[in-house]
Amino acid sequence: MIVIAAIVIGALLGWRRAAALGGNRRDRAQYAAAFALAFAVIGLFATVIVDRMV
C-alpha cells in the first residue's frame, strides 16, 4: 500500500517539477517516471521497515 501511494506521489511531483522547469510533455513524462521509480524504492524500504516493526 505504501509503495502504490509513493508511486503516485512521485509521479505527480515529477510532473510538476518538469512543468516548473518548462519541459514539454515528453520531459514531464520522463520526470514523472523517474520520480515514481525513486519513490517506489523508498516506499519499498518503508514497507519493509514497518513490516519488521509490527
C-alpha positions as semicolon CSV with decimal commas, in nm:
position;residue;x (nm);y (nm);z (nm)
1;M;0,000;0,000;0,000
2;I;0,281;0,238;0,085
3;V;0,454;0,156;-0,244
4;I;0,148;0,239;-0,453
5;A;0,097;0,570;-0,276
6;A;0,467;0,650;-0,317
7;I;0,450;0,581;-0,692
8;V;0,151;0,811;-0,739
9;I;0,301;1,089;-0,526
10;G;0,636;1,055;-0,703
11;A;0,476;1,074;-1,047
12;L;0,281;1,385;-0,952
13;L;0,585;1,554;-0,805
14;G;0,796;1,466;-1,109
15;W;0,532;1,601;-1,346
16;R;0,511;1,927;-1,150
17;R;0,891;1,959;-1,132
18;A;0,928;1,923;-1,510
19;A;0,646;2,170;-1,566
20;A;0,816;2,422;-1,338
21;L;1,134;2,384;-1,542
22;G;0,941;2,449;-1,864
23;G;0,954;2,097;-2,006
24;N;0,728;1,967;-2,280
25;R;0,500;1,665;-2,244
26;R;0,781;1,414;-2,301
27;D;1,002;1,580;-2,043
28;R;0,717;1,574;-1,795
29;A;0,652;1,205;-1,859
30;Q;1,021;1,122;-1,815
31;Y;1,043;1,316;-1,488
32;A;0,721;1,151;-1,368
33;A;0,858;0,804;-1,444
34;A;1,194;0,872;-1,279
35;F;1,038;1,022;-0,966
36;A;0,784;0,737;-0,950
37;L;1,062;0,477;-0,959
38;A;1,267;0,660;-0,697
39;F;0,969;0,699;-0,466
40;A;0,875;0,332;-0,523
41;V;1,215;0,222;-0,393
42;I;1,181;0,448;-0,090
43;G;0,827;0,317;-0,034
44;L;0,950;-0,040;-0,058
45;F;1,209;0,021;0,213
46;A;0,945;0,194;0,426
47;T;0,713;-0,106;0,384
48;V;0,985;-0,350;0,490
49;I;1,075;-0,138;0,794
50;V;0,712;-0,107;0,902
51;D;0,654;-0,480;0,849
52;R;0,956;-0,570;1,061
53;M;0,844;-0,341;1,342
54;V;0,497;-0,491;1,365
